[in-house]
Amino acid sequence: MKPVSAEQIIRYADMFAAMGAESRLRIMRLLLSSHPDGMVVGEIQSELGVSGSNLSHHLDKLKNEGLVEVQREGTYLRYRANCDTLQELLAFLYSECCTRSKAISPKKIVNVCR
C-alpha cells in the first residue's frame, strides 16, 4: 500500500473536523439515508429544524471539504452525500488496521458497509 502523504493527512483531518459538529454529522446521516436522490435545502431544513442561515453555513462547510455535492434544479439546490469521498475517507481509516495490526478483520468491515 502506498504511504499517505502529509497533505492527504491534513485533507482527511479537515474532513473529520467538518463532520465533527453535531449539526453537520446529522446532515451527513440524513443525506446518506436519502442516497442517491439527495434532498433539497427545504427538505433538509424541515427535517432537522435549523434556520436557513445556519443550514447554509453547515452545507457550505461540508461542500468545501468535498463531503457533499450540490446541484441546482431551477430555484432549488439539491444536496447529495459524496460517497466516493466518504469511501476514500473510510479506506484511509481502515488501511492500517487491516494490514499491519489485524485489529479488525477485513471481512468485518465489508459486513459493516453492507
Secondary structure, DSSP 8 states (H G I E B T S, - for coil): -----HHHHHHHHHHHHHHTSHHHHHHHHHHHHTTTT-EEHHHHHHHHT--HHHHHHHHHHHHHTTSEEEEEETTEEEEEE-HHHHHHHHHHHHHHHTTTS--S-HHHHHHHH-
